[in-house]
Amino acid sequence: MTENDTIAAVSTAPGEGGIGIVRISGERASEILGRIFVHGRDSPKRDGSFHVPIREIKFTNRTMYYGHIIDPSSSETVDEVLVVYMEGPGSYTGEDVCEIQCHGGGVPLRRILDIVCGLGAVPAQPGEFTKRAFLNGRIDLAQAGAVIDLIRSKTELGYHAAKEQAEGRLSKRVRAVREILLGALADMAARIDYPEYDGEEKTSGKALNEAAEAIEELLEEAEAGRLVKDGVRMAIVGKPNTGKSSLFNALVREDAAIVTETPGTTRDAIEVWLDVQGVPVLLSDTAGIREKTSGVEELGVERAKEQYRKADVSIFLLDSSEPLSETDLSIAKMLDPEKKHIVVLNKKDLPSRSGREKAVRILPFDFEEKDIIEISLIDDIGCKDAIEKIEKRIEKLVLGGVNAGSSLLVTKVYHKGLLEKAYSEIKEAKQILDEGKAPEFAEVNIRAAWNALGEVTGETATEDIINRVFEEFCVGK
């Protein structure tokens, strides 16, 4: 396949739907559509088929047409459709684009795509429409990568973060830093080529400080951005019969886990995606952890420990109606101080035998008593308030006070890596200048930073990097 090929693909999701779309992009798009489209005002033959179009239809740009798609080999009607032609460069790909809207089912979509490809179009590769938009200068690489995030966003916050990048906000910030570095490179070149250069001695230093501060602002919110995009793994851990499954159901707001008074009912991890204050959370209900187990329950306990190890945030659930046990102490010792935790005391409706003060003492990390959440999972009103507190705590732990509605979030790991590389190179260049070393050494670092930032927008990205971005895409986008 070459960039000059006309490509085609089904652009709607597999399965049944009211409408399905076949998209065609390339210089032959309107020609191919004209050979299979019959306008609605044309009359069919007696057998219900249509005359095969013998001349190219001149479609008006951005005008919707009603009619039928026919199979040129048999004159058979394939489907009743609406079609639209979008002339390049004012289209998504920057090329001539035609879209055929037919009934949303596998058979008509496959038939139409087969006919289109039979007339010379090539089946599109994953992400190829967006890749052509990038290659034709319609969007940059950061914007292109945000398209798949828009499609896959799990919450409104994730969608908002992707939309900002698709609109070019990240690209604009990165290009501004590159401009600063370009000025610093010009200053370096002048000092290297003209030792007698009498510009202000600290020009480059000031520029590097400004660039470093701008990158720092982006990196401060990168971890929150990653979690908003990819989601947070959260596990509920505790000994048997503390109410883990009841808490799981309360957070999910439906009876997803079996709840009984018999300890050890939960044998395997149950996972459900939640939207918690705009943060996508994969919540796991795990088996109760205790030492003396055997058979299936032992396997469940091992899986519970594995779910905890994989979790970004964990809820440690204790039963306040019982004295803290050796099992509680053993689980507390298992908790990783490097992880984020929410501590919850259940059965608030019963007389307390182990309150917040005792719970804090067994934790292997610093934790404020006031941050422990007390809950009664059988008290509807009190439970609702406590669940809201837990959700707000999750939001705070994940976003760290970042206002995702007004802050630009760097959501991709490879963008974060490139920003960190650029930041490191800038700091090293600044150190070289501060130590009074030859500007040639600093120039190498500044250029490396400039190139790293160029990979974010695609201006200095290699073909391998570009291809890797589009590998994530679905066919048809």
C-alpha positions as CSV (number, residue, x, y, z in Angstrom):
1,M,0.0,0.0,0.0
2,T,1.2,3.5,-0.8
3,E,0.1,7.0,0.2
4,N,-1.4,7.4,-3.2
5,D,-3.8,4.5,-2.9
6,T,-7.4,5.2,-2.3
7,I,-8.4,3.5,0.9
8,A,-11.7,2.3,2.3
9,A,-13.0,0.8,5.5
10,V,-16.0,0.3,7.7
11,S,-15.9,3.2,10.2
12,T,-18.6,2.1,12.6
13,A,-18.3,-0.5,15.4
14,P,-18.9,-4.2,14.6
15,G,-22.4,-5.4,15.4
16,E,-25.9,-4.3,14.7
17,G,-26.9,-0.6,14.6
18,G,-29.3,1.8,13.1
19,I,-26.6,3.2,10.7
20,G,-23.3,1.9,9.4
21,I,-20.7,3.9,7.6
22,V,-18.2,3.0,4.9
23,R,-15.5,5.6,4.4
24,I,-13.4,6.1,1.3
25,S,-10.4,8.4,1.1
26,G,-8.1,9.3,-1.8
27,E,-8.1,10.8,-5.3
28,R,-10.4,8.1,-6.7
29,A,-13.0,8.4,-3.9
30,S,-15.7,10.3,-5.8
31,E,-15.1,8.3,-9.0
32,I,-15.6,5.0,-7.1
33,L,-18.7,6.3,-5.4
34,G,-20.1,7.6,-8.7
35,R,-19.9,4.1,-10.2
36,I,-22.0,2.4,-7.5
37,F,-24.4,5.1,-6.4
38,V,-27.8,5.7,-8.1
39,H,-29.7,8.9,-7.1
40,G,-33.0,8.5,-5.4
41,R,-34.9,10.2,-8.2
42,D,-33.9,7.5,-10.7
43,S,-36.5,4.8,-11.3
44,P,-35.7,1.1,-11.0
45,K,-36.2,-1.5,-13.7
46,R,-39.2,-3.9,-13.5
47,D,-37.2,-6.5,-11.5
48,G,-36.3,-3.8,-8.9
49,S,-32.7,-3.4,-10.0
50,F,-31.2,-0.2,-11.3
51,H,-29.3,0.7,-14.4
52,V,-25.6,0.7,-13.8
53,P,-24.2,4.3,-13.9
54,I,-22.3,4.8,-17.1
55,R,-20.9,8.2,-16.4
56,E,-19.2,9.8,-13.4
57,I,-21.5,11.7,-11.1
58,K,-20.3,15.2,-10.1
59,F,-20.9,15.4,-6.4
60,T,-21.2,18.8,-4.8
61,N,-18.9,19.3,-1.8
62,R,-20.5,18.6,1.6
63,T,-23.9,17.8,0.2
64,M,-25.9,14.8,1.3
65,Y,-27.5,12.6,-1.4
66,Y,-30.2,10.0,-1.0
67,G,-30.2,6.9,-3.2
68,H,-29.1,3.3,-3.5
69,I,-25.8,1.4,-3.8
70,I,-25.8,-1.1,-6.6
71,D,-23.4,-4.0,-7.5
72,P,-22.0,-3.0,-10.9
73,S,-21.5,-6.6,-11.9
74,S,-25.2,-7.6,-11.5
75,S,-27.1,-4.2,-11.2
76,E,-28.5,-5.6,-8.0
77,T,-29.5,-3.2,-5.3
78,V,-27.4,-3.6,-2.2
79,D,-28.9,-1.0,0.2
80,E,-30.7,2.2,0.5
81,V,-28.2,4.9,1.5
82,L,-27.2,8.5,2.2
83,V,-23.9,9.6,0.8
84,V,-21.7,12.7,1.2
85,Y,-18.6,13.9,-0.6
86,M,-16.0,16.0,1.2
87,E,-13.4,17.6,-1.1
88,G,-9.8,17.8,0.1
89,P,-8.0,19.4,1.7
90,G,-11.1,20.4,3.8
91,S,-11.8,16.9,4.9
92,Y,-10.6,14.8,7.9
93,T,-7.7,13.2,6.0
94,G,-6.9,16.2,3.8
95,E,-7.9,14.1,0.8
96,D,-11.1,13.7,-1.1
97,V,-13.4,11.7,1.2
98,C,-16.7,9.9,0.6
99,E,-18.9,8.4,3.3
100,I,-21.7,5.9,2.6
101,Q,-24.3,5.7,5.3
102,C,-26.2,2.4,5.1
103,H,-28.2,0.2,7.4
104,G,-26.0,-0.8,10.3
105,G,-25.5,-4.5,10.0
106,G,-22.6,-6.8,9.0
107,V,-24.0,-8.0,5.7
108,P,-24.7,-4.6,3.9
109,L,-21.4,-3.1,5.3
110,R,-19.3,-6.0,4.1
111,R,-21.1,-6.1,0.7
112,I,-20.5,-2.3,0.1
113,L,-16.9,-2.5,1.2
114,D,-16.2,-5.5,-1.0
115,I,-17.7,-3.7,-4.0
116,V,-15.7,-0.5,-3.3
117,C,-12.5,-2.5,-3.0
118,G,-13.4,-4.4,-6.1
119,L,-13.3,-1.1,-8.0
120,G,-9.8,-0.3,-7.0
121,A,-9.8,0.9,-3.3
122,V,-7.4,-0.7,-0.9
123,P,-8.6,-1.9,2.6
124,A,-7.4,0.7,5.1
125,Q,-4.9,-0.3,7.9
126,P,-5.6,0.5,11.5
127,G,-5.6,4.3,12.0
128,E,-4.7,5.0,8.4
129,F,-7.3,7.7,7.9
130,T,-5.9,9.6,10.9
131,K,-2.3,8.8,9.8
132,R,-3.1,10.5,6.4
133,A,-4.5,13.5,8.3
134,F,-1.1,13.7,10.0
135,L,0.9,13.2,6.9
136,N,-1.2,15.8,5.0
137,G,-0.5,18.4,7.8
138,R,-4.2,18.5,9.0
139,I,-3.1,17.5,12.6
140,D,0.2,16.9,14.4
141,L,1.3,13.7,16.1
142,A,0.1,14.7,19.5
143,Q,-3.4,15.5,18.1
144,A,-3.4,12.3,16.2
145,G,-2.6,10.2,19.3
146,A,-5.4,11.9,21.1
147,V,-8.0,10.7,18.7
148,I,-7.8,7.1,19.9
149,D,-8.1,8.4,23.5
150,L,-11.3,10.2,22.6
151,I,-12.7,6.9,21.3
152,R,-11.6,4.9,24.3
153,S,-12.2,7.5,27.1
154,K,-14.0,5.9,30.0
155,T,-15.2,9.0,31.8
156,E,-16.0,12.6,31.1
157,L,-12.7,13.8,32.6
158,G,-10.8,11.4,30.3
159,Y,-12.7,12.6,27.3
160,H,-12.0,16.2,28.3
161,A,-8.3,15.6,28.6
162,A,-8.2,13.8,25.2
163,K,-10.3,16.6,23.6
164,E,-7.9,19.3,24.8
165,Q,-5.0,17.4,23.2
166,A,-6.9,16.7,20.0
167,E,-7.6,20.5,19.8
168,G,-3.9,21.1,20.0
169,R,-3.4,22.6,23.5
170,L,-0.5,20.2,24.4
171,S,1.1,20.9,21.0
172,K,0.9,24.6,21.5
173,R,2.6,24.4,24.9
174,V,5.3,22.1,23.5
175,R,6.0,24.3,20.5
176,A,6.3,27.3,22.7
177,V,9.1,25.6,24.7
178,R,10.8,24.6,21.4
179,E,10.8,28.2,20.3
180,I,12.5,29.2,23.6
181,L,15.1,26.5,23.0
182,L,15.6,27.6,19.4
183,G,16.4,31.1,20.7
184,A,18.9,29.5,23.1
185,L,20.5,27.5,20.2
186,A,20.8,30.7,18.2
187,D,22.6,32.4,21.1
188,M,24.9,29.3,21.5
189,A,25.7,29.4,17.8
190,A,26.6,33.1,18.0
191,R,28.9,32.5,21.0
192,I,30.6,29.5,19.3
193,D,31.1,31.2,15.9
194,Y,31.9,34.7,17.2
195,P,33.9,34.5,20.4
196,E,33.8,38.3,20.5
197,Y,30.0,38.2,20.6
198,D,28.9,40.8,23.2
199,G,25.3,39.7,23.8
200,E,24.0,39.6,27.4
201,E,25.9,36.8,29.2
202,K,22.8,35.3,30.8
203,T,20.5,35.2,27.7
204,S,20.8,31.4,27.3
205,G,20.5,30.8,31.0
206,K,17.3,32.7,31.3
207,A,15.8,30.9,28.3
208,L,16.7,27.5,29.7
209,N,15.1,28.4,33.1
210,E,12.0,29.5,31.3
211,A,11.9,26.3,29.3
212,A,12.5,24.1,32.3
213,E,9.7,25.7,34.3
214,A,7.2,25.3,31.4
215,I,8.1,21.5,31.2
216,E,7.8,21.2,34.9
217,E,4.3,22.5,34.8
218,L,3.3,19.8,32.3
219,L,5.1,17.0,34.3
220,E,3.5,17.9,37.6
221,E,0.1,16.7,36.4
222,A,1.3,13.8,34.1
223,E,0.7,11.0,36.6
224,A,-2.8,12.3,37.3
225,G,-3.3,12.5,33.5
226,R,-2.2,8.9,33.0
227,L,-4.6,7.6,35.6
228,V,-7.5,9.6,34.1
229,K,-6.7,8.1,30.7
230,D,-5.9,4.5,31.6
231,G,-7.9,4.2,34.8
232,V,-7.0,3.2,38.4
233,R,-6.9,-0.3,39.7
234,M,-8.5,-0.4,43.2
235,A,-8.8,-3.5,45.5
236,I,-10.7,-4.0,48.7
237,V,-8.7,-6.0,51.2
238,G,-9.5,-7.3,54.6
239,K,-10.2,-10.4,56.6
240,P,-13.3,-12.6,55.9
241,N,-16.7,-11.2,57.0
242,T,-15.7,-7.6,57.3
243,G,-18.2,-6.5,54.6
244,K,-15.9,-6.3,51.6
245,S,-18.6,-7.6,49.2
246,S,-21.2,-5.3,50.7
247,L,-18.9,-2.3,50.3
248,F,-18.1,-3.4,46.7
249,N,-21.9,-3.5,46.0
250,A,-22.4,-0.1,47.6
251,L,-19.6,1.4,45.4
252,V,-20.9,-0.3,42.3
253,R,-24.5,0.6,43.3
254,E,-25.8,-2.9,42.4
255,D,-25.6,-6.4,43.8
256,A,-22.6,-7.5,41.7
257,A,-21.0,-9.6,44.5
258,I,-22.6,-12.4,46.6
259,V,-23.2,-11.3,50.2
260,T,-23.8,-13.8,53.0
261,E,-23.1,-14.1,56.7
262,T,-20.7,-17.0,56.0
263,P,-17.1,-16.0,56.1
264,G,-15.1,-16.9,52.9
265,T,-18.0,-16.7,50.4
266,T,-15.9,-14.7,47.9
267,R,-13.4,-17.1,46.3
268,D,-12.3,-15.2,43.2
269,A,-11.8,-11.5,42.4
270,I,-14.8,-9.7,40.8
271,E,-13.9,-6.6,38.7
272,V,-16.2,-3.8,37.6
273,W,-15.3,-0.4,35.9
274,L,-16.7,2.6,37.8
275,D,-16.8,6.3,37.1
276,V,-15.7,7.8,40.4
277,Q,-15.8,11.6,40.3
278,G,-14.7,11.4,36.7
279,V,-11.8,9.0,37.4
280,P,-12.1,5.6,35.8
281,V,-11.7,2.9,38.5
282,L,-11.4,-0.8,38.0
283,L,-12.7,-2.0,41.4
284,S,-11.9,-5.5,42.6
285,D,-13.7,-7.4,45.3
286,T,-11.3,-10.0,46.7
287,A,-11.5,-13.0,48.9
288,G,-11.0,-12.4,52.6
289,I,-7.4,-12.9,53.6
290,R,-6.5,-15.2,56.5
291,E,-3.6,-17.5,57.3
292,K,-5.2,-21.0,57.8
293,T,-6.8,-21.8,54.5
294,S,-6.9,-24.8,52.1
295,G,-8.1,-25.8,48.7
296,V,-10.2,-23.3,46.7
297,E,-10.2,-20.7,49.5
298,E,-6.4,-20.7,49.6
299,L,-6.3,-20.0,45.9
300,G,-8.8,-17.2,46.4
301,V,-6.5,-15.7,49.1
302,E,-3.5,-15.8,46.8
303,R,-5.5,-14.0,44.1
304,A,-6.6,-11.4,46.6
305,K,-2.9,-10.7,47.5
306,E,-2.1,-10.5,43.8
307,Q,-5.0,-8.0,43.2
308,Y,-3.6,-5.9,46.0
309,R,-0.1,-5.9,44.5
310,K,-1.4,-4.7,41.1
311,A,-3.7,-2.0,42.6
312,D,-2.9,1.7,42.4
313,V,-5.3,2.4,45.3
314,S,-6.5,0.0,48.0
315,I,-9.3,0.1,50.6
316,F,-8.3,-1.6,53.8
317,L,-11.5,-2.6,55.5
318,L,-11.7,-3.4,59.2
319,D,-14.6,-4.6,61.4
320,S,-15.0,-2.0,64.2
321,S,-17.5,-4.3,66.1
322,E,-14.7,-6.8,66.8
323,P,-11.3,-6.4,68.5
324,L,-8.4,-6.2,66.1
325,S,-7.2,-9.7,65.4
326,E,-3.9,-11.4,64.5
327,T,-5.3,-11.6,61.0
328,D,-5.9,-7.8,60.9
329,L,-2.3,-7.3,62.1
330,S,-1.0,-9.7,59.4
331,I,-2.9,-7.9,56.6
332,A,-1.7,-4.5,57.9
333,K,1.9,-5.7,57.7
334,M,1.3,-6.7,54.1
335,L,0.3,-3.2,53.1
336,D,2.9,-1.4,51.0
337,P,3.8,2.1,52.4
338,E,4.5,3.3,48.8
339,K,0.9,2.6,47.7
340,K,-2.2,4.8,48.2
341,H,-4.6,3.6,50.8
342,I,-8.1,4.4,52.1
343,V,-8.9,2.9,55.6
344,V,-12.5,2.1,56.3
345,L,-14.1,0.9,59.6
346,N,-17.3,-1.0,58.9
347,K,-20.3,-1.9,61.2
348,K,-20.6,1.5,62.7
349,D,-24.1,0.6,63.7
350,L,-22.7,-1.9,66.3
351,P,-20.9,-1.1,69.6
352,S,-17.3,-0.2,68.8
353,R,-14.5,-2.5,70.0
354,S,-11.7,-1.2,67.8
355,G,-12.0,2.5,66.7
356,R,-9.8,4.8,64.7
357,E,-7.1,5.2,67.3
358,K,-6.4,1.4,67.3
359,A,-6.7,1.1,63.6
360,V,-4.0,3.8,63.0
361,R,-1.6,2.0,65.3
362,I,-1.4,-1.2,63.2
363,L,-0.7,0.6,59.9
364,P,2.9,0.4,58.6
365,F,2.7,4.0,57.4
366,D,1.7,7.4,58.7
367,F,-2.1,8.0,58.5
368,E,-4.3,10.6,60.1
369,E,-7.1,9.3,62.4
370,K,-9.5,11.9,60.9
371,D,-8.9,10.3,57.5
372,I,-10.3,7.0,58.5
373,I,-13.9,6.6,57.2
374,E,-16.5,4.9,59.4
375,I,-19.4,3.3,57.7
376,S,-22.5,1.1,58.3
377,L,-23.4,-0.8,55.2
378,I,-26.9,-1.6,56.5
379,D,-27.8,2.1,57.2
380,D,-28.9,3.5,53.8
381,I,-28.5,7.2,54.6
382,G,-25.2,6.8,56.5
383,C,-23.9,4.5,53.9
384,K,-24.6,6.9,51.1
385,D,-22.7,9.7,52.9
386,A,-19.7,7.4,53.6
387,I,-19.6,6.2,50.0
388,E,-19.4,9.8,48.9
389,K,-16.5,10.4,51.3
390,I,-14.7,7.3,49.9
391,E,-15.2,8.6,46.3
392,K,-13.9,12.0,47.1
393,R,-10.9,10.4,48.8
394,I,-10.2,8.4,45.6
395,E,-10.4,11.6,43.6
396,K,-8.0,13.4,45.9
397,L,-5.5,10.5,45.9
398,V,-5.6,10.1,42.1
399,L,-5.7,13.7,41.0
400,G,-3.8,15.2,43.9
401,G,-5.8,18.4,43.8
402,V,-5.4,18.8,40.1
403,N,-8.5,20.5,38.6
404,A,-8.9,18.3,35.5
405,G,-11.5,20.6,34.1
406,S,-9.1,23.5,33.8
407,S,-5.6,21.9,33.8
408,L,-4.0,20.4,30.7
409,L,-3.2,16.8,31.6
410,V,-0.4,14.9,29.9
411,T,-2.0,11.5,29.6
412,K,0.4,9.4,27.6
413,V,3.4,7.6,29.1
414,Y,5.6,8.2,26.1
415,H,4.8,11.9,26.1
416,K,5.8,12.0,29.8
417,G,9.1,10.2,29.0
418,L,9.9,12.7,26.2
419,L,9.2,15.6,28.5
420,E,11.4,14.1,31.2
421,K,14.2,13.6,28.7
422,A,13.9,17.2,27.5
423,Y,13.9,18.5,31.1
424,S,17.0,16.5,32.0
425,E,18.9,17.7,29.0
426,I,17.9,21.4,29.7
427,K,19.1,21.0,33.4
428,E,22.4,19.5,32.2
429,A,22.9,22.4,29.7
430,K,22.2,24.9,32.4
431,Q,24.7,23.3,34.7
432,I,27.4,23.4,31.9
433,L,26.7,27.1,31.4
434,D,26.7,27.9,35.2
435,E,30.1,26.2,35.5
436,G,31.5,28.3,32.7
437,K,32.3,25.5,30.3
438,A,32.5,25.8,26.6
439,P,29.0,26.5,25.0
440,E,29.6,23.7,22.5
441,F,28.8,21.2,25.3
442,A,25.6,22.9,26.3
443,E,24.5,23.1,22.6
444,V,24.4,19.3,22.4
445,N,22.1,19.1,25.3
446,I,19.8,21.9,24.1
447,R,19.5,20.3,20.7
448,A,18.7,16.9,22.3
449,A,15.9,18.6,24.3
450,W,14.6,20.4,21.2
451,N,14.5,17.0,19.3
452,A,12.8,15.2,22.2
453,L,10.0,17.8,22.3
454,G,9.7,17.6,18.5
455,E,8.9,13.9,18.8
456,V,5.8,14.9,20.8
457,T,4.4,16.8,17.9
458,G,5.9,14.6,15.2
459,E,8.3,17.2,13.8
460,T,11.4,15.2,14.7
461,A,9.7,11.8,15.0
462,T,11.1,8.8,13.1
463,E,8.9,6.6,10.9
464,D,9.0,3.8,13.6
465,I,7.6,6.2,16.3
466,I,4.9,7.5,13.9
467,N,3.8,3.9,13.1
468,R,3.8,3.0,16.8
469,V,1.2,5.8,17.5
470,F,-1.2,4.5,14.8
471,E,-0.8,0.8,15.8
472,E,-3.2,1.4,18.7
473,F,-6.0,2.6,16.4
474,C,-9.0,0.6,15.1
475,V,-9.6,0.1,11.4
476,G,-11.8,2.9,10.0
477,K,-10.4,5.8,12.0
